[in-house]
């Protein structure tokens, strides 16, 4: 009896220690980070190394703040991110149970056997690391890897305001959002089948649901109409193109409306649509823009939209799986500050989208991406099912027989718009 009591106390001590360890009382990675830095040569010429200032346990990660010696740069540490991440994950296992598991133990039964079974629950360390610099060198060591699935549901709509759309979730389970009224144009890049078209459908569906009376679209679907086919009868879609020649005609229509809008703003003394009180926004969404990269007419108009479109209420979403300086013009890049980049095969391709490497190091996980605006975030983008899209857009579908050369003149004061290239769908 005495032995059983002693054993139970010992096992309880182990459980208590493990819980404290997992809650942040133990498992201090300070020395590991310092040793990895030294082994990577991240030491000043006078021999000084990084020095810990504080360590703080947060909800799902531990933050280590270091004083960085003069002569070193934060980028030198960021370039060694893989070394720090691998070094903190060298073969080791930790006990994988919680306080709830401890409370669930049957203390009236065979407690020793129950504890032994609990101790068999183990997991391999799988920490991820972020490095930032704000005058101090900051390491954030997350307990778990980023989720591989972030399903889109209607609850996300309630977390948005204005012209925001959901971009993804980060390691802290924080929803990252993009605001099209602050950052008008966006480039989306990445290898095929990793989430680009899904991301565009997330944006289109969200905007139709949240801004049904203020949003309109020109959709250029250079995958033969397969990506955006379900949107073709949505009343907010003013034009949809499936090939290069249709794309040029659609873009000409966009440019005409752009010129009309700019003329109205200039003649009325307004700087942009916000000052004019115009609530409408028109989105030009291009899936696989590389297919029109050599069309000078298309490229000239896209450069014009990127340069002048923000003031006129036009928003460009430029998406390609072949990001190079030939497929993404410098004019578009300089005016599209926000970027979303899925996995790519080379650092050169990553540079074409993000102006820096990183996308080539992303894991081969569908939906994993880098979102870069003012700051850079590694995210899991939301996955939206086609069945959910159909449910959201169904109230906005109006089908009417096609009429050739139907024109619907636009007055920017009244918010109506010229239509030349697609059927005009009226309210039933």
C-alpha positions in Angstrom: 0.0 0.0 0.0 2.8 2.4 0.9 4.6 1.6 -2.4 1.5 2.4 -4.4 1.0 5.7 -2.6 4.6 6.6 -3.2 4.4 5.6 -6.9 1.2 7.6 -7.3 2.9 10.6 -5.8 5.9 10.2 -8.1 3.7 9.9 -11.2 1.7 12.9 -10.0 4.9 14.8 -9.8 5.9 13.9 -13.3 2.5 15.0 -14.6 2.8 18.3 -12.7 6.3 18.9 -14.1 5.2 18.1 -17.6 2.2 20.5 -17.4 4.5 23.3 -16.1 7.0 22.6 -18.9 4.3 22.8 -21.6 2.8 25.9 -20.0 6.1 27.7 -20.3 7.6 27.2 -16.9 10.3 25.0 -18.5 11.6 24.2 -21.9 13.7 27.4 -22.1 15.2 27.7 -25.6 17.3 30.7 -24.8 20.6 28.8 -24.7 19.7 26.9 -27.9 19.1 30.1 -29.8 22.4 31.6 -28.5 24.3 28.5 -29.4 22.8 28.3 -32.9 23.7 31.9 -33.5 27.3 31.3 -32.5 27.6 28.2 -34.6 26.2 30.1 -37.6 28.9 32.8 -37.1 26.4 35.5 -36.0 28.9 37.1 -33.7 30.4 40.6 -33.9 34.1 41.1 -34.8 34.8 42.0 -31.2 33.4 38.7 -30.1 30.2 40.0 -28.7 27.1 37.8 -29.2 23.4 38.3 -28.8 22.3 38.8 -25.1 18.9 37.8 -23.8 16.8 40.7 -22.4 13.5 39.1 -21.6 11.5 35.9 -22.2 7.7 36.1 -22.2 5.3 33.2 -22.5 2.3 34.1 -24.7 -0.9 32.1 -25.6 0.7 29.7 -28.1 4.3 30.7 -28.3 7.3 32.0 -26.3 8.9 35.3 -27.2 12.6 35.8 -26.7 14.0 39.3 -27.0 17.7 39.7 -27.5 20.1 42.7 -27.5 21.9 42.5 -30.9 25.6 43.6 -30.9 26.7 46.4 -33.2 28.0 45.3 -36.5 25.3 42.7 -37.1 22.0 43.1 -39.0 18.6 41.5 -38.4 18.6 40.2 -42.0 21.7 38.1 -41.2 19.6 36.3 -38.5 16.5 36.1 -40.8 18.6 34.5 -43.5 19.5 31.7 -41.0 15.9 31.1 -40.1 16.1 27.4 -41.2 19.1 26.9 -38.9 17.2 28.2 -35.9 14.1 26.2 -36.8 16.0 23.0 -37.4 18.1 23.5 -34.3 15.1 23.9 -32.0 13.5 20.7 -33.4 16.5 18.3 -33.1 15.2 14.8 -32.3 13.4 15.1 -29.0 10.0 14.1 -27.7 7.9 15.7 -25.1 4.9 14.3 -23.2 1.6 15.1 -24.9 -1.2 15.4 -22.5 -3.0 18.2 -20.7 -4.4 19.0 -17.3 -7.7 17.8 -18.5 -6.2 14.3 -19.1 -4.9 14.4 -15.5 -8.3 15.3 -14.1 -9.9 12.5 -16.2 -7.7 9.8 -14.5 -9.6 7.1 -12.5 -8.0 7.6 -9.1 -10.1 4.8 -7.6 -9.0 2.2 -10.1 -5.5 1.0 -11.1 -3.9 4.4 -11.0 -0.4 3.2 -11.7 -1.5 1.5 -14.9 -3.5 4.6 -15.9 -0.5 6.8 -15.4 1.7 4.5 -17.4 -0.8 4.6 -20.3 -0.8 8.4 -20.1 2.9 8.6 -20.2 2.9 6.6 -23.5 1.3 9.6 -25.2 4.3 11.4 -26.8 4.8 13.7 -29.7 7.8 14.9 -31.6 8.8 18.5 -31.2 7.5 20.5 -34.2 8.2 24.2 -33.4 8.1 27.0 -35.9 10.1 30.2 -35.5 9.5 33.8 -36.5 12.3 36.5 -36.4 11.6 40.2 -36.2 13.5 43.4 -35.4 12.2 46.6 -33.8 15.4 47.8 -32.3 15.7 44.5 -30.4 16.0 41.1 -32.0 12.8 39.1 -31.4 12.4 35.3 -31.7 8.9 33.9 -31.5 9.0 30.1 -31.0 5.5 28.6 -31.6 4.5 25.4 -29.9 2.8 23.9 -32.9 2.9 24.1 -36.6 0.4 26.1 -38.6 -2.8 24.3 -39.4 -3.0 22.7 -42.8 -6.8 23.3 -43.3 -8.7 26.5 -42.7 -12.3 26.0 -43.9 -14.3 29.0 -45.0 -17.7 29.5 -43.4 -20.2 32.3 -42.9 -18.8 33.2 -39.5 -15.9 34.8 -41.3 -18.2 37.4 -42.8 -19.0 38.8 -39.3 -15.3 39.5 -38.7 -15.0 41.8 -41.6 -15.8 45.5 -42.2 -15.8 47.9 -45.1 -13.9 46.4 -48.1 -12.0 43.8 -46.1 -11.7 40.2 -47.2 -10.2 37.3 -45.3 -6.7 36.3 -46.5 -5.7 33.6 -44.0 -4.9 32.5 -40.5 -1.5 32.7 -38.9 0.4 30.7 -36.2 -1.4 32.7 -33.5 -4.8 31.8 -34.8 -5.2 35.4 -35.8 -7.3 36.2 -38.9 -5.3 38.2 -41.4 -7.5 40.5 -43.5 -6.9 42.6 -46.6 -8.6 46.0 -47.0 -9.1 46.9 -50.7 -9.9 50.6 -49.7 -6.4 50.9 -48.2 -4.4 48.7 -50.7 -6.2 48.8 -54.0 -4.3 46.3 -56.1 -3.0 42.8 -55.3 -0.7 40.3 -57.1 -1.3 36.6 -56.5 1.4 34.2 -57.5 2.3 30.5 -57.0 2.6 27.1 -58.6 -0.5 25.4 -60.0 -2.9 23.6 -57.7 -1.7 25.3 -54.5 -4.6 27.8 -53.9 -4.4 30.8 -56.3 -7.8 30.3 -57.9 -9.4 29.3 -54.6 -8.1 32.6 -53.1 -9.7 34.6 -56.0 -13.0 32.8 -55.4 -12.8 33.6 -51.7 -12.4 37.3 -52.6 -15.2 37.3 -55.2 -17.7 35.4 -53.0 -17.0 37.6 -50.0 -17.4 40.9 -51.9 -20.7 39.7 -53.5 -22.1 38.7 -50.1 -20.9 41.8 -48.2 -21.2 44.5 -50.9 -23.9 43.3 -53.3 -25.1 46.8 -54.3 -21.6 48.4 -54.5 -19.4 45.9 -56.1 -19.0 44.9 -59.8 -16.5 42.7 -61.6 -14.7 42.2 -64.9 -13.5 38.6 -64.7 -10.8 37.4 -67.1 -10.6 33.6 -66.8 -7.8 32.4 -69.0 -8.3 28.8 -68.0 -11.0 28.5 -70.6 -13.7 29.9 -68.2 -13.3 27.0 -65.8 -12.3 29.0 -62.7 -15.1 31.6 -62.8 -17.8 29.8 -64.7 -20.2 29.6 -61.7 -20.1 33.5 -61.5 -21.0 34.2 -65.1 -24.7 34.8 -64.4 -24.2 36.8 -61.2 -25.6 40.3 -61.7 -22.5 41.9 -60.2 -20.4 40.5 -63.1 -20.3 43.0 -65.9 -18.0 41.2 -68.2 -16.3 37.8 -68.4 -13.6 36.8 -70.8 -12.2 33.3 -71.6 -9.4 34.0 -74.0 -6.9 36.6 -75.1 -9.1 38.4 -77.7 -12.1 38.6 -75.2 -9.7 39.8 -72.5 -8.6 42.7 -74.7 -12.2 43.7 -75.4 -13.2 43.5 -71.8 -10.2 45.6 -70.7 -11.0 48.2 -73.3 -14.4 48.5 -71.7 -12.8 48.9 -68.3 -10.5 51.6 -69.6 -13.5 53.5 -71.1 -15.2 53.5 -67.7 -11.9 54.5 -66.1 -11.6 57.5 -68.4 -15.2 58.5 -67.8 -14.7 58.3 -64.1 -11.5 60.3 -64.2 -13.2 63.0 -66.3 -16.1 63.3 -63.9 -13.8 63.5 -60.8 -11.6 66.1 -62.5 -14.5 68.3 -63.7 -16.1 68.1 -60.3 -13.0 68.9 -58.4 -12.7 65.6 -56.5 -9.4 63.8 -55.8 -10.8 60.3 -55.8 -14.0 58.3 -55.4 -13.8 58.5 -51.6 -13.9 62.3 -51.6 -16.7 62.2 -54.2 -18.8 59.9 -52.0 -19.0 57.2 -54.7 -19.5 53.9 -52.9 -19.1 51.6 -56.0 -15.9 49.7 -56.6 -15.1 47.7 -59.8 -12.8 44.7 -59.5 -10.7 43.4 -62.5 -9.8 39.8 -61.6 -7.4 38.0 -63.9 -6.7 34.3 -63.4 -3.5 33.2 -65.2 -2.3 36.6 -66.4 0.8 35.1 -68.0 -1.4 34.2 -71.0 -1.8 37.9 -71.9 1.7 38.9 -71.0 2.7 39.3 -74.6 -0.4 41.2 -75.7 0.7 44.8 -75.8 -2.8 46.1 -75.8 -3.8 44.2 -72.7 -0.6 45.1 -70.9 -0.9 48.8 -71.7 -4.4 48.9 -70.2 -3.4 46.9 -67.1 -0.6 49.3 -66.5 -3.1 52.2 -66.8 -5.5 50.5 -64.4 -2.6 49.9 -61.9 -1.5 53.6 -62.2 -4.9 55.4 -62.2 -7.4 52.9 -61.1 -7.2 53.5 -57.4 -8.6 57.0 -57.6 -11.4 55.9 -59.9 -12.6 53.0 -57.7 -11.0 50.2 -59.8 -9.2 47.3 -58.1 -6.9 45.0 -59.9 -6.3 41.3 -58.8 -3.5 40.0 -61.0 -2.9 36.3 -60.7 -0.3 34.1 -62.4 1.6 30.8 -61.9 4.5 32.0 -63.9 5.8 35.1 -62.0 8.7 36.6 -63.9 9.6 40.1 -64.9 8.1 39.3 -68.3 4.7 38.3 -66.9 4.4 40.8 -64.1 5.3 44.3 -65.4 7.2 46.7 -63.2 4.3 49.2 -63.5 1.9 46.7 -62.0 4.3 45.6 -59.3 5.1 49.1 -58.1 1.4 49.9 -57.7 0.3 46.6 -56.2 1.9 46.9 -52.8 0.1 43.8 -51.4 1.1 40.4 -52.5 -0.1 36.8 -51.9 2.4 34.1 -52.8 1.9 30.4 -52.7 4.7 27.9 -53.0 7.2 28.5 -55.9 10.1 26.4 -57.2 12.9 29.1 -57.1 14.0 32.1 -55.2 13.9 34.1 -58.5 10.2 33.3 -58.9 9.6 34.3 -55.3 11.5 37.6 -56.0 9.2 38.3 -58.9 6.1 38.3 -56.6 7.4 39.3 -53.2 10.6 41.2 -54.1 12.3 38.7 -51.8 12.8 35.0 -51.4 10.7 32.8 -49.1 8.0 31.3 -51.3 10.5 28.6 -52.5 10.8 27.5 -48.8 7.1 27.1 -48.2 6.0 23.5 -47.4 4.1 21.7 -50.2 0.8 22.2 -48.5 -2.3 23.4 -50.4 -3.3 26.8 -49.2 0.0 27.7 -47.5 1.1 31.2 -48.6 3.0 34.3 -47.7 0.9 37.5 -47.5 3.0 40.7 -47.7 1.7 44.2 -47.3 3.2 46.4 -44.7 4.4 43.3 -42.9 4.9 39.7 -44.0 2.8 36.8 -42.7 3.0 33.1 -43.3 -0.6 32.0 -43.5 -3.0 29.2 -44.2 -5.5 30.6 -46.7 -9.2 29.8 -46.3 -10.5 26.9 -48.4 -13.9 27.6 -49.9 -16.1 24.8 -51.2 -18.0 25.3 -54.5 -21.2 24.2 -52.8 -20.8 27.1 -50.3 -20.1 29.5 -53.2 -23.3 28.4 -55.0 -25.3 29.0 -51.8 -23.9 32.5 -51.4 -24.3 33.7 -55.0 -27.6 32.1 -55.7 -29.7 35.1 -54.6 -27.7 37.3 -57.0 -28.2 35.2 -60.2 -30.4 36.6 -62.9 -30.5 34.9 -66.3 -31.8 36.7 -69.4 -31.3 35.8 -73.1 -28.2 37.5 -74.6 -28.7 40.7 -76.5 -25.9 42.0 -78.8 -24.6 45.5 -78.4 -26.7 46.3 -75.3 -25.5 49.5 -73.8 -26.3 50.7 -70.3 -24.9 54.2 -70.0 -23.1 55.1 -66.8 -23.5 58.2 -64.8 -20.8 58.3 -62.0 -23.1 60.5 -60.0 -25.8 57.8 -60.1 -23.5 54.9 -60.0 -24.8 53.2 -63.2 -22.4 51.7 -65.7 -21.9 51.2 -69.5 -22.1 47.6 -70.7 -20.8 46.5 -74.1 -19.3 43.1 -74.0 -21.7 40.8 -72.0 -25.4 40.3 -71.5 -27.2 42.8 -69.3 -29.0 41.0 -66.5 -32.0 42.9 -65.1 -33.7 42.4 -61.8 -36.6 39.9 -62.3 
